[in-house]
Amino acid sequence: MTIFSSVYFASTNLPPVSAQSQTSGPSITWETINTPQFIDPQVSYFSYDYGIMQNVYESLLWWNGTSGLQTIPWLAQSYTASSDLKTYTFTLRSGIKFADGENVDSTSVYFGLNRLLILDGSTPVGHGTQASWILQQLLNTSLATTLGGHVTYNSAYVDAVLGENFVSITSPTTFTINVMNPNSAFPYLLTIPGASPVAPNWVMQHDLALWNQTSTGYTLPYPSLSSAPDEMTMIKDYFYDEVATCNSGITPSGCGTTYLDHSYQGSMAGSGPYTIQSVGQTTNDFVFQANPNYWGGPYATKITPQYQTAYVNYVPDEATREIDLRSASSAGRAFLLGPGDLTADHLYDVADRSMWVNNHQLVSTIPGVTLYGPYSGYVTNFDPFDTNVTNIFTGKPYTFQPFADRRFRLAFADSVNMSSIVADVSNGVGQVAINVISPGLPPAGSYNPNMTSQYPAYSFNPDAVQSLLLDAMMHPLTNFNDENGHPAPPGMYNNAFGCSTLSSSGTCTSPIPQTINLIAPTGDTVDIAVMNAIAGTVNNVSTTYNMGLTVTVEPIPVGTMITEAFSGELYMYALGWLDDYPWSIDFLGPMYAPAQTYPGPDGWNSTQMGTLYKDAVAASTRGDIATIVSDTNAMNALANQAVMYLWTWYPQIFMAYTSNIAGFFWNPSTIVDGPYFATYYPTTMTTTTTSSAAGAPSSALTTAAAAVVIIVIVAIAAIVLRSRSKKTTKT
């Protein structure tokens, strides 16, 4: 907890008054711990970026106000689906324009969706790490790196992707989306930022200006698009240029940086309520300006941005952010802290301890700030057990593979009291997790706390830890599988530690020493506490019997941890999963299916999991919800019996508002994405500290609850990965 002195020093992180007075209307400031990765909707796969982009870009479908389960046509006027879920007929709303003046029409939809597919989840440093797979799963998966395809980026690849005829234009405002692999979650898939149309001419001109620079080393087949006879030919030529940047020039392992990736000079490519005016190359600060021609959204009461300027400032120090919060509240400034900007272990910096502990009621201790929550989203945090760990220095597997042995996994999981961790470290802002499916995740029944099989095989039990470790020591595992799931050759692994027989004193005389290093992200107070508890319990048992087994805990920067974890170089580490879209299959594949996000690098190759996952995907294709739920429950039961993971918690958030802004709304599907400025509007500042966990407001965005300072607390939610970008990024 940060301790405040009685004297508060003025912060220089807020925009100067002179700067604010130059705007044509009121301004609002968001200070954040985050920095952007990519601000291109077809490239980004990071929740903070999503929070930025939702103010600038819009998708065909989006969430209906506070509902995390109901999508509504947004840029689309309407759509219908064929009975086999393979053809979707869309009609766009008429008269909507991008900020640069181009029409939001069927061509822009064609451009945006095919741009997402052709980018293939690429960044300047890799392929298949971003969000393209979410729509690629509907098509020929051999053209998707993330889904196991082997892609050669050339004109033939472009032709093959366009040949899938994903978007077929029928008029300027009508088109069809053609699906090869139907998916019951289709409406959810179209809510992602990658499905946002962008202004084709604006994007193409700005990208070519980058790629044509001599310093890039690219050879573009169409360095100028002006000779194209029509817009569709121009778009195709642009796609040929795009793949020409892949694995060449200054991006030998990825594809060329797009202009929108950083948007340093602003972006006019969206149709949303704000435009990006600038992004600081060294400060990572954003300036947004209200879009004066914004169409107003799909509701009868139109959305009209009341804050003409929005500042998003990177402030890495939590104490500074808290000082600025208090300063802004006192001065009547519109100010907010977004997702993860104030961590749960700092709850009592802003909330009354007694009211929370005794009444589970959040009451602000800061005048002019009201607390709401806690609220849950579709997020699960966990600590994986890696069964095939590679030595980071030699690139070869370690001889000692403790977590290939279920007894080790169970002993480590039995070593920590998660209820106490959630209560004492996260201050009760969260819920102990029982499996990968978070409460409320669709389809209904996927999270089923009434089934015993859905609970872990472990529980806090130091006596069991002792018995399990003694058994593993005296009878070490002898049969191992390699990283591909095949039986390992004799002698490749050796799990011997301690001794095979205890001496008359009940201890090992000359123990074989072994060390297991547990890794948590720096600053992740919850998981550091979890791992310290494990180390304490296991080391105590080891000392009692002189086993020679030592467990250490090492916090390292999250980026370093992610790189090492997904290279299979860590015994145990701390991460999580946030929904790409709210559907259980989005969790089942990455967490359980062989060769996918976590099972691949962690060495899990369960044939039964693979069979169940394929069955669930097939059920989603035909709209068989009962089978999806049944397969979800079965996969959870398998994972819990095998102790694949130590499930830690379902993090929750609370929010603190100063009373000079109204219009906040909360949606569980965008829980960590950040504020949607367009519905905020100034109101009279009050100084109430009355708290409320009042229910969410109506579904219309413009009638949502009052808010200004949004402190979203997701105890180290910045560690939860939004997606498959985890190899290079979280949040």
N, C-alpha and C positions, 0 to 999 in steps of 0.2 A: 504494500500500500504506500502511495506517495504521501508524505507528511507535509502539510502546508504550514508555513510560518504565518505569523499574524500580519506580516507585511507582504503585499502582492506587488510585484514589479510589472510595469506596463510591458505588453508584448509588442513586437514590431511585425508580427506575422499577419495582422489584419490589414486590408487595403487602407491606405491613408485616406483621411476624410476628403482631401482634395480630389482624390481619384474617384471616390464614390459620388461626390457632388457633381462630377462632370457627366454622369449618366442622366438619361432622360427620365429616370424613375428610380424606385428603391432597388437596393442590391442585397444579396445574400451571400454568405461565405461558408464554405465547407472546408474544415481542416481535417487532413487525413494522414494516416501512417503509411498509406499505399503510394506506389508510383505506377504509372501505366506500363503495360507490356506492349500491346498493339491496340490502336483505336480505329482500326479498319474492321467493320462488322463482319466481313468475310474472312478475316484472319484471326481475330481475337478469340481467346478461350480462357478468360480470366474474369472473375466476378467484379473486380474493381473497374475494369474496362467496361463491363456491361452496365455498371451504374453510370458511367460517363455517357455511354452511347445511347441509353434509353431516353436521354434528353434531346438527342440529335437525330436519331434514325428510328424508323418505325417499320414494323413487320405487317404482313398481311393479316395475321390473327394475333391477338394479344389477350392478356388476362383481364377479366371483367372486374375492375376495381379491387376489392379485397378478397376475391375468390381465387384461391390457388388451384382450383380444379376446373373452372369454367372459362373457356376461351370464347371470344366474340370476334366477329369480323372487325378489323381495324381499318387498314387501307382498303381491304376488300369490302365491297358492299354486301356480298352474299356468296355462298358456294354450295354446291351439291355434290354428293358422292355416288358413284355407281354402286350397285348391289355387291359387286365383288371387291370393292374398295381399291380398284386399280385406276380409276379415272375420276378426277375432281374438276368440276367446271366452276370457274371463278368469274365474278363480275367485280370490277374495281369501282370505287367511288369516283365520280366525275369531278373535274375542276381542281384536283389537288396538285400542287406544284412543289418541286424541290426548291430549296432556298436560292439556288442560282437561276430559277425561272423555268427550268425544264419540267415537262409534264410527268407526273407519276402515271405511267401507262403500262400496257402489257410488255412493251419493249424493255422498259426499265426492270420489270420483274424477270424477264428472260435473261437480261444482262446480270442481275444480281445473283440469281440462283445458279446459273451456269458458271459464273465467276467463282462462287463458293465450291462447286464441284471440281472445277479445273484446278483450283489452287491446291486441292487434295490435302488440306490440313498442313500446308507448308508455311515455313517462316524462312528468314534468311539463313538459318542455321540447321534446318532439318525438314523432314517431310512426315506427314501423318500424325503430327502431335496436336493439331488444332481441331476445330469443331466440324469440319467437312463431313466426317463420318456419320453425323446425326441424320443427314439427308442421303448420304451415299448408301446407307443401309437399305434404302428403298429401291435401289437400282442394281446395276451389275457390280457386285462387290469386288470383282477382279480388277476394277479400275480404281480401287480405294486402298491406299497403302495401309491405313489403320486397320482395315478389315482383312488384311492378309494378301492384298493384291501386290503385284510387282510391276511398278509403273515406270515407263520410260517417257520422259517429258519431251514430246516432240509434236509435230503437226498431226501425226496419226493418232496420238493420244487425244488431242483436242477434238479431232473428227469423231473418235469413238465416244467421247463424253457427249458431244452435241448430238450424236446419232442415237443416243438413248431417248431423245425427244422428251426430256423431262418437262419442259414448258413448250406448249404449242400455242402460238398466238392465233386467235380467231378474229380479233378486232382490236382497235386501240384500247378498249376497256374490258375485253373478255379474253380468256385463255383457259387452257386445260393443263392440269398437272397429271402426268402419266407415270404410274408406279408399277414396277416389276414385282416388288415384294411388299404386299399390303401390310399395313401396320395399324392396329387399333388406336395407337397413340398419335396418329397423323396430325390432328389439330394441335397437339402439344409441340410437335416437332417444328411447326411453322411459327412458333413464338420466339425462336432463338434469334439473336441479332444477325446471325449469318443469313437468315431468310429475309432480311430487310432489302428492299430495292434501294439502289443508290443512283444518283444522276449519272447516266452513262457518259455523256460528253465531258462533263466536268472531271470525272474520274480518269477517263482515258487520256485526256490532255495532260493532266497533272502527273500521271504515271509515266507517260512517254517522256515528259520533260526530265524526269529522274533517270530513266533507263537509257536515254540517249547521251547522257554525259560520258565523256571519254574515260573518266576515272572508273567507271563501272566495269569496263572490259567486255560489255555485252555486244553481240552482233544481232541486231533486230532485223527480222525479215521485212518488216514494214515500219521503218523509222518515222514515216509520216503517214497518217491515215487519211489525209485530205483527198487522195486520189480514189478512194473507195466510191463505187457508184451509188451505194445506198447505206443506210445505217446498219442493217444487218450484216452486210459485208464488212463494214468498219469494225463492228464488234468481233466478228470472227478473226479478222486480222489482228486486232488487239490481243485476243486470246493466244494467237500464234506468237506474238511478241512476248506475252507473259511467260509462256513455257520456255522461250528462248533464254530467259534469265535464269532458269533452273539449272543448278549444277554447272555453272559457268561463271566466268569473270570473278567478281568479288564475292559471289555466293556459291562456292564450289560444292557445298553440301546442302543447299537450300534453294529458295527462289528469291527473286529480287524484292527488295523493300518497296512497298507501295507508298504513295504519298500519304494516304490516310493512316498508315501505320503510326505515324507520329503527328501528323497534322500541325506541324509547327507554325505555319502561317494561317491556320484556321481551316474550317471545312464548311462548304456550302452544298455538300453532296447529299444532305438528308432532307427529309420532309417534316421533321419533328419540331417541337415548340421552341427549340433553341438552336443557335449555330455556334460553332467553336470559333472564337475570334483569334485566339493564340494559345500556344502551349510552350512553356519555357523549356528550352533545351537543357539547361543546367539546373533549373529550379523544380521542374516537373509540375509547375503551376498552370492551371487552366483559367481562361477567361471566356465565359459564355455571354452571348447577347440574345435577348428574346427575338424570335423570328416574327417580324411585323406582319407577315402574310400567312401565319400559321392557320391551317384550315379548321382547327378547333376540336378535332377528335370526333368519335362516333356518337356521343351522347347528345340528347336534346339540348341540354345546357352546355354550351360550348366552352372548351378549355381556352382561357386567354391568360398567358403568362403575365403575372402582376409584378414579378421581380424582373426588371429590365436587364440587370446584369447579375451574373452568378460567378463567384470566384471559388475555385477549388485549389487549395494550397497544401502542398506537401510539408508537413511538420512532423519530423520523425520522433520527437521527444514527447512522451505522454504527459509529463508534468507541465510542459509548455502548453499543450493543447488544453489541459484542464484550467490553467491560468487564463487562457484566452476565452474559454467558455464563461468563466466567472466575470471577466472583464466585459464581454459582450452582453451578458445578462444585465449587468449593472448599468451599462450605457445604452441599453435598448437597441443594440445592433441585432440584425437577423444573422444568426450564426448556428452552425451545426457541426457535430462530430458524427461521422458515418460508421458503417459496419466495421467492427474490430478496432475502432479508433480509441476506445476506452475499454480495457479488458475487465473480465468479471471479477478478478481479484482486486480491482479498484472500485468495486461496487460502493463501498462505504466512503469513498471520496465525495459521493453525491447523494447517497441514500442514508436514511436514518436506520442504524443497525437494529435497534430495539423493535421498531415497527416491522422490519423485514423478518427478523428471527422469530418474533413472538406471534405476529399476525400474518406473515407472508404478504405484507402490503408494502409497496414501494412509496416512500414519502421523501421528497427532496429536502436536502439540507441547504440548498442554494436558493435564495430568494428569486422569485420570478421563473422558476423551473418546476415543471410538473413531470413526474415519472409515470410511464405506462409499461405494462408487461407483467411477467415475462411472456414472450410469444415463441412459438416453435416453428421451425421450417423443416424442409426435407434434407436434413443433414445428419450424418452419422460419423463419429470419430472413433478411431480404433488404433491398436498397435499390432501390426502384422508379425507373425513368426516366419522367418525365412528358413526354409529347409535345405537349401543348397547355397551356401555363402561363399563368395569368391574373395580371395585376398586382393585388396586394392592395389598392392604393389607388384605382385607376381602375375595377377590375372588368372591364377589357378585356384581351384576350390580348396578351402581349408580341410585339413584332415579331420578336425573336430567339428561335427555338425550336430550340436545338441538338440536343435528344434526339429530334426528329422525324427526324433523320438517323442511320441505323444506324452510320455511321462514328464519330460522336461517342460513341454508346453503347458501341461496341466499344472505342474508345480509352480511355474512362474505366474500363471493366471490365478492360482489359489493364494498367491503371496500378497495380494493387495485388496484392501477394502474400498471398493469403488464408491460405495454409499458415503463413506467418510470423506473421500476425496471431493466428491461433488458438493457435499455439505460444507466442508471446511475450506477448501481451496477456491472453488468457484462460487462459494457463498450461496449454494443452493440454486443458482441460476442455471438449471439444466436438469437432466434426467439420466439415470444410469441406463446404458444401452444393453439390449439383450441379444440383438443380432443386427444385420446390416440395414434392415428395413426400418425407417424412422416412422413414428406414429403419424397416421393420417395419409401415408403415401398411397396413391392409387395403384391398382384397383383395390376397392374395399375388400378387406380381409387379408391383404398382403402382410400387414402388421397384425399379429394375432396373439396378444398376451395371455389369452385364455388356454392356449395349447402348451403343455409342458415341454414338448419338443422344441419350442421356439426359444427356450431359455438355455443359457450356456451350461456346459457340463461342469464348469468350475464354480466355486464360491470361496470367499475368504476363509481359509482353513490352514493355519500354520502347521497343525499336526499332520495334515495330508501332505503338505510340502515336504516335511521330514521323511515320511514313508516313501513318497515318490522318488525323492533324490537318493535315498538309500538303495532302493530297488534298482534305479538307473545306474548307480555306481557299481553295485555288486553284480549286476547282470546287464552290462552295456549292450546297446543295440548292435547287431551284427549284420543285418540286412538293410541295405540302402538303395535308393534309386538315384540316378543322375538327374541333371536339370531337365532332361527330356522325358523323364518318367520311366526310363529303362533301368533294369537292375545294374547297379554299379559293380565293377570288377572287384574281386577280393583284394583287400589291402588298400583300396582307394580311400576309405574312410576308417577312422578309429575313434570311437567315442569313450575310450577309457579315461577315467579320472579318479582321483582318490585311491581306493584300494578295493580289491575283490573280497577281502575278509578283514573284519575289524579285530583289533588286538584285544587282549583280556581287559584292557581299560576302556574298551568300547570306542576306540578311535583308530584312525589310520596311522601307522607308524611312519611310513615313507610315502606320502601321497603323491600321485601323479597330478601336477598342477594344470589347471585350465582356467582361462579367463573369457568371460562373455561381456562384451561391451554393448550397452544399450544407448541408443541415440535419440535425442529429442531436439526439436528446434529451439534455438536460443529465444528466451522470453516466453516459452510455452509453459506457464506455471503449472497448469493442470497435469500435463504429461510428464514433466520433470518430477512432480510429486508422485505420480504413478510409478515411475521407474525407480525413484529413490526408495519407495515402499517395497518394491520387488527386491531391489538390491539388499535392503536391510534384512528382510525375512530370509532370503536365500543365504546371504553371507553369515547370518546367525546360525543357521543349520550347518553350514560348511565348517564354521569355527567349532561348533559343538563336537563334530565328529572328525575334525582335522582332515576334511575332504580335499583341501587344496583348490577348491572351486571359488573363484572370485568374480563377482558381478560388479561392473563399474557403470557409471552413468556419465554421458558426455553430451552437453548441449553444443550444437553447432549451428551455423546459419542455415535457414530453411532451404535456400537454393542449393547449398552444398549437400545437405541431407537428401534432397530429392534426387539429385544426380547420382549419389552413391546408392541410394535405396533402389532406384530403378535400373541400376547396373548390377544388382544382386550382391552388393558388397557389405550389407549390414545384417546382423543377426536379428535385431528387433529395432523398430523405429516407430515414430508417431505421426500419423496422417489422418485422413478422413475422406469422405465423399459427399459432395453436394450435388443435388440432381441437375443433370443437363436438361431434363424435362421430367415432370412428375409422373413416373411410371416405374413399377418395380423392376422391369427388365433392364432399365438403365443402371440399376444397382447390381443385379444378378450377374450380368456378363462381366463387368470390370472386376468384381470381387471374387467370383467363384469359377467362371468358365476357364478351362485350360488355355494357356498362352495369352490370356487377356491381361488387362492393366496390372493387377496385383499378382494373380497366380503365376504369370510368366516369370517375372524376375524373382519371385519368392519361392519358386521351385515346386509349385503345386500342380499336379497333373491328374486330376480325378476324372476318370472316364465316366463315372456315374453323374458327376456334375455336368460334364459336357453333354451327356444325353438329355438330362433334365432341362438344361438351358436351351438346347435346340427345340425341345418339345414346347417350352414356353414361348419361344419366338414364333414357332409355327402356330401356336394357339392365338398369339396376338395377331397374326396374319389373317386368321379366319374369324377374329372377334370372339374367341372362346374364353371369356373372362374366368369362368370357373376353373379351367385348366391352368391358366396363368397363376391364379391364387394357389392352387394345389401344388404346382411346381415350385412356386416361391417358398411355400411352407416346407416342402421337402428339401430344398436346397439349404434353407436355414438350419433345418434339423441335422443335415449331413455336416455342415460347417461347424455347428456347435459340438457335435459328437467328436469330430476330428480335432477340435480346438485350433482351427485355422487362424483365429484372431483373438486377441483380448479386446473385447468391445468395451470402450471406455464410457462415452456418454453421448447423448443427444443434446447438443448445446442449445441454449435458449437466448433470447435477447430481451433487453428492456430498453425503453426509449425515454429520453428526457426532453421536454419541450419548454422553451420559454414562451410566454403567452403573447408575444407580438407577431406571431404568424399563425394563421389557420390554414387548413387544407391538407394536412398530412393524411396519408392512408398507408396501410400496411398490407402486404400480400405475401403469403408463405412461399410462393414460387420465386419471389425476388428478394428473399429475406436478407441476403448479404450484398445486394447489388448497389445499394446507395439510394439517395433521394431523387425523387421525380419532382424537379423544381416547378413544373408548370402548374401544379395544383396549389402551390403555396401562395398565400396573399397576406399582406400586413393587416394586423388588427391592433386594438389598443393593448399596450403592455400592462399586465397585472403582475402582482408579486405573490401569487399563491404558492403554497407548498403542499397543497392538498393533492394526494396521489389517487390514482384510480387505475384499475385493471379493466377498465370498461371495454365492452365488446367492440368489434370493428364497426366502422361506419357503413353506410349504404354502399352499394356496388358502384354507383356513379362516382367517378374520380372527383368531381367537383364538389361533392357533398361530404368529403371525408373529414376526419377529425382534426382538431387544431394542432398545429405543430410549428416549432421553429428550430429549436436546438434538438436535433435528433441524436441521441447518444445510443448507438446500437452496440450492445455488449454481447459479444459472442466469444467468450474466453478463448482467445487465440483462434478465432474463426479464420484468421488470415492463413492458418495452416491447412484448413480444409480445402481440398482440391476441387475446383469446379468441374474438372473434366480430365480428358486424356492429355491435356497440356502439362500434366504433372511432371513429366520428364524434364521439362524445361522451366517450369514456373513454380498455385493456390490460389493462393489468394492471400 
